[in-house]
Amino acid sequence: MRVAIIGQGYVGLPLAVAAAEAGHTVVGIDVDTKRVALLNHGTSPVSDISDSSLTAVIASGNYQASNSFAAVSTADVVCICVPTPLDAAGAPDLSALEAALEGVGANLGSSALVILESTISPGTTRGLASSILSAVSRHSDFELVYSPERIDPANKKWNVKNTPKLVAGLTEEGTARAVHFYSSFVETVTSASSVEVIETAKLLENSFRFVNISFINELAVFCSKMGIDVREVIDAAATKPYGFMPFYPSAGVGGHCIPVDPAYLVAKAREVGAPTRFIDLANEVNLSMPSFFAGKAEGMLGSLSGKKILVVGVAYKPDVSDVRETPASGLIKVLRSAGAVVSWHDHLVLEWNGESSVPLASDYDLVVLVNPHSSVDLSVLDGVPVLNTRGGI
Ligand SMILES: NC(=O)c1ccc[n+]([C@@H]2O[C@H](COP(=O)([O-])OP(=O)(O)OC[C@H]3O[C@@H](n4cnc5c(N)ncnc54)[C@H](O)[C@@H]3O)[C@@H](O)[C@H]2O)c1
């Protein structure tokens, strides 16, 4: 099939490469001209896609990147994978999605299958997306489908091919066409009865993580006060073979999904007058974690004023270079406002907020582990007290 994939980031690029490897002719469309040039040069900006796999699909003739939406006009399938972040007020920001839909609609050919993969609030496919495409496109015979992306960057086990895919279209024909397309490179494709079911399922998946992470963070505070190792507690509970799933403590949630997606559920819930008390409370608990750890640092050092503190791992999770919504940000802010002299080390991030990663060294009063990467060698810290936000007393 001829496939156009709008947005070549953490979601769109792995999807484009998987589709190209399956033999489809793929054009990856992105508004970022620098990114398009890099991609066509065989340089991957996404850690889950190696330069060699990108170069291989370019060489096969099955992949190219472009700034132009022109390839949409001949595409059998158009997938939309653009960002759906929050605005400054914490509300869903659909501006990139609206722009992408307008670009797609203006170029859509006859009988195209349009699939939204971006995370959205329930009702957005049938409402906003359908109405923009209908208003802008010359053709009314398109099929519109929602299929949420579940990619987990840096996950070595689960990838585009073996992570089950959910699909639902506005019509049965759309659903069937999407199942056929994804089945050419995804092992398990499951359809649902309506787009609203899987729009909500996607938000349930990440809100479930959000709420459970915050519950474990609250338990970590309790364990700390009791002098009990929370990791040992979780590992002990996880020996139960049913009815329990381990989550681990942290300085808070980060990344493009877990802190963001619940806000999409909340926005819709407010609209329809449904309560979201668990999500609201989870947010409150997570936002309190930097202050909790600053308090722990004070417990270890006394006043933080003038104390040299090294924060290790500022990405939103170990083994990625993505700093979006990282909990390190809030923690560093709280430590600095208490007078500490804070530096940070992250060999995957290197530059962040106009600051640079510093080398690991032993001349600090305290090291705070936020999201240390698996390859980091902490033995250099030799004798420096360590505060581990990921567990331990
Ligand atoms: N990153 C993840 O782990 C993950 C997982 C599941 C779902 N999602 C969801 O997938 C969607 C995409 O996220 P991402 O992490 O890939 O974002 P990203 O920022 O990594 O990539 C998005 C790309 O889209 C491009 N873009 C922005 N507006 C555009 C437009 N109008 N037309 C064409 N290109 C445009 C950007 O330049 C960027 O390269 C979001 O809705 C996100 O919530 C992300």
PDBQT file of the ligand as one rigid body, heavy atoms in Angstrom, charges set to zero:
ROOT
HETATM    1  N1  LIG A 401       6.137   9.124  22.814  1.00  0.00    +0.000 N 
HETATM    2  C1  LIG A 401       5.431   8.109  23.287  1.00  0.00    +0.000 C 
HETATM    3  O1  LIG A 401       5.943   7.267  24.024  1.00  0.00    +0.000 OA
HETATM    4  C2  LIG A 401       3.953   7.945  22.922  1.00  0.00    +0.000 A 
HETATM    5  C3  LIG A 401       3.334   6.729  23.190  1.00  0.00    +0.000 A 
HETATM    6  C4  LIG A 401       1.996   6.552  22.862  1.00  0.00    +0.000 A 
HETATM    7  C5  LIG A 401       1.290   7.615  22.286  1.00  0.00    +0.000 A 
HETATM    8  N2  LIG A 401       1.910   8.813  22.047  1.00  0.00    +0.000 N 
HETATM    9  C6  LIG A 401       1.110   9.864  21.408  1.00  0.00    +0.000 C 
HETATM   10  O2  LIG A 401       1.491   9.925  20.028  1.00  0.00    +0.000 OA
HETATM   11  C7  LIG A 401       1.429  11.274  19.549  1.00  0.00    +0.000 C 
HETATM   12  C8  LIG A 401       2.775  11.689  18.984  1.00  0.00    +0.000 C 
HETATM   13  O3  LIG A 401       3.730  11.693  20.032  1.00  0.00    +0.000 OA
HETATM   14  P1  LIG A 401       5.296  11.632  19.780  1.00  0.00    +0.000 P 
HETATM   15  O4  LIG A 401       5.915  11.265  21.084  1.00  0.00    +0.000 OA
HETATM   16  O5  LIG A 401       5.606  10.807  18.574  1.00  0.00    +0.000 OA
HETATM   17  O6  LIG A 401       5.595  13.162  19.464  1.00  0.00    +0.000 OA
HETATM   18  P2  LIG A 401       6.985  13.755  18.894  1.00  0.00    +0.000 P 
HETATM   19  O7  LIG A 401       7.046  15.153  19.385  1.00  0.00    +0.000 OA
HETATM   20  O8  LIG A 401       8.106  12.821  19.167  1.00  0.00    +0.000 OA
HETATM   21  O9  LIG A 401       6.777  13.750  17.316  1.00  0.00    +0.000 OA
HETATM   22  C9  LIG A 401       5.778  14.452  16.682  1.00  0.00    +0.000 C 
HETATM   23  C10 LIG A 401       6.276  14.939  15.325  1.00  0.00    +0.000 C 
HETATM   24  O10 LIG A 401       5.184  15.551  14.681  1.00  0.00    +0.000 OA
HETATM   25  C11 LIG A 401       5.671  16.707  13.980  1.00  0.00    +0.000 C 
HETATM   26  N3  LIG A 401       4.560  17.610  13.752  1.00  0.00    +0.000 N 
HETATM   27  C12 LIG A 401       3.995  18.493  14.614  1.00  0.00    +0.000 A 
HETATM   28  N4  LIG A 401       2.952  19.104  14.026  1.00  0.00    +0.000 NA
HETATM   29  C13 LIG A 401       2.861  18.607  12.770  1.00  0.00    +0.000 A 
HETATM   30  C14 LIG A 401       1.989  18.842  11.693  1.00  0.00    +0.000 A 
HETATM   31  N5  LIG A 401       0.978  19.695  11.791  1.00  0.00    +0.000 N 
HETATM   32  N6  LIG A 401       2.194  18.168  10.547  1.00  0.00    +0.000 NA
HETATM   33  C15 LIG A 401       3.216  17.282  10.432  1.00  0.00    +0.000 A 
HETATM   34  N7  LIG A 401       4.078  17.016  11.423  1.00  0.00    +0.000 NA
HETATM   35  C16 LIG A 401       3.885  17.652  12.594  1.00  0.00    +0.000 A 
HETATM   36  C17 LIG A 401       6.763  17.255  14.887  1.00  0.00    +0.000 C 
HETATM   37  O11 LIG A 401       7.667  18.051  14.153  1.00  0.00    +0.000 OA
HETATM   38  C18 LIG A 401       7.398  15.961  15.427  1.00  0.00    +0.000 C 
HETATM   39  O12 LIG A 401       8.507  15.553  14.634  1.00  0.00    +0.000 OA
HETATM   40  C19 LIG A 401       0.960  12.114  20.739  1.00  0.00    +0.000 C 
HETATM   41  O13 LIG A 401      -0.433  12.232  20.703  1.00  0.00    +0.000 OA
HETATM   42  C20 LIG A 401       1.369  11.260  21.938  1.00  0.00    +0.000 C 
HETATM   43  O14 LIG A 401       0.574  11.533  23.078  1.00  0.00    +0.000 OA
HETATM   44  C21 LIG A 401       3.242   8.993  22.337  1.00  0.00    +0.000 A 
ENDROOT
TORSDOF 0
